[in-house]
Amino acid sequence: MKKEPKKDQIETRTVHAGEADAHWMDSITTPIVQSSSYIFRDSDHILSYISGQQDHFEYGRYGNPTVSIAIKKLVELENAEDGVLFDCGMSAVSTTILALLNQGDHLVITDDAYKKTLIFCEKVLGRFGIQSTVVKMGDYEQLEAAIRPETVIMFSESPTNPYLNIADFQRLKKIRDRYGILWAIDSTFGTPYNQRPLDWGADLVIHSATKYLSGHNDILAGVTLGKREITSRISDFLHTIGGILDPHAAYLLLRGLKTFAVRMERLNSNGMQIAQFLDRHPKIKRVYYPGLPNHRHHEIARRQMSGFGSVVTFEVDSNLKGTRALLDNLRIALIAPSFGGTETLITHPATVSYYNYPPEERRQLGIKDELVRFSAGIEHVDDLIEDLDTALKKV
Ligand SMILES: *Cc1c(COP(=O)(O)O)cnc(C)c1O
């Protein structure tokens, strides 16, 4: 079974890429290698491994065959050289940053980022003598002005949560080249099906694989992908600090990835149709979806993305009570955080993520009472639209 040099389409790669040529015990699927450590035949075997003459697994924290194959598959999907898997997306974010920055170093991050990522940069890194500057998403002059001689990395998400703002990869690439810093993108909302930041010149791509990549709302996982020179430093650091992905979760990630492309096709289509439906609905004030021409970054999104995902954010033309009535009257959509899985989920940021914030501060952060984030699943779009339409009648 010789591999062709030709690069297959993503639908084919999701199924076959990374899978071991020597299928274990003739098994079609990659088994869950549930072992904490690995056997050497004799002392010569250990020597040949230690001296780098022979590959071998040694101890679970340093690697696992199921996890390795999941990494290889993700590497192929993202056009990376190598990658590191973590036990969740926040481990990917925090471990990547801690592996690459030292005391006295500086980081620039855009304000429209995952809340815990911002908390990590603003509240945690400072304790270790790493400074961070938060700049406004979309203000590239401010971003450039924030770069100092000690700046090691600029970090941005695209699309962002919950407004699905899009970072302009061409502009970020220019800044990266001008200052010779590292450029990392949290591409969780983008997915390698819809965008590949490494192809645009990014140094690192990070994902919460909890979302679209595993895609079944059943595991937490995270991944950082990029050039081997950088990912090997992250991987070495991971071996010291811990936070590795468990082989069971790696198996579920692999299993989820087999259908990644077909799920994405449906999710993109459901997302677009729901955005269009809501955009026309009289009880909806505003829809945020990068696939709609009225989105502030629609042109950038069209340039660098091939699809826009299943997350649709919108404002109900009502108050807190009316917005809650929408959530409470849905039949199919489940009220839960997260997105990108098979089940349709809906969240109300003002209640869930920002409950402890005073209403005034919430509004300042752009989290309005009537804001809702809808994450379409793979159900039939007619059912999802009917569900929304029925619930909106109760608003
Ligand atoms: C969910 C998420 C994370 C965190 O990932 P976990 O798997 O929950 O730890 C980071 N970034 C983005 C954009 C996310 O959506």
The ligand as an SDF file (V2000), in Angstrom:
LIG
                    3D

 15 15  0  0  0  0  0  0  0  0999 V2000
  -13.8110   26.7370   23.6920 C   0  0  0  0  0  0  0  0  0  0  0  0
  -12.7290   27.6320   23.2680 C   0  0  0  0  0  0  0  0  0  0  0  0
  -11.4790   27.6290   23.9020 C   0  0  0  0  0  0  0  0  0  0  0  0
  -11.1920   26.7750   25.0850 C   0  0  0  0  0  0  0  0  0  0  0  0
  -11.2360   25.4210   24.7670 O   0  0  0  0  0  0  0  0  0  0  0  0
  -11.6140   24.2590   25.8210 P   0  0  0  0  0  0  0  0  0  0  0  0
  -11.5390   23.0410   25.0140 O   0  0  0  0  0  0  0  0  0  0  0  0
  -12.9760   24.5740   26.3530 O   0  0  0  0  0  0  0  0  0  0  0  0
  -10.5870   24.3410   26.9110 O   0  0  0  0  0  0  0  0  0  0  0  0
  -10.4930   28.4680   23.4040 C   0  0  0  0  0  0  0  0  0  0  0  0
  -10.7220   29.2750   22.3570 N   0  0  0  0  0  0  0  0  0  0  0  0
  -11.9120   29.3130   21.7340 C   0  0  0  0  0  0  0  0  0  0  0  0
  -12.1010   30.2360   20.5930 C   0  0  0  0  0  0  0  0  0  0  0  0
  -12.9440   28.5020   22.1770 C   0  0  0  0  0  0  0  0  0  0  0  0
  -14.1320   28.5530   21.5640 O   0  0  0  0  0  0  0  0  0  0  0  0
  1  2  1  0
  2  3  1  0
  2 14  2  0
  3  4  1  0
  3 10  2  0
  4  5  1  0
  5  6  1  0
  6  7  2  0
  6  8  1  0
  6  9  1  0
 10 11  1  0
 11 12  2  0
 12 13  1  0
 12 14  1  0
 14 15  1  0
M  END
$$$$
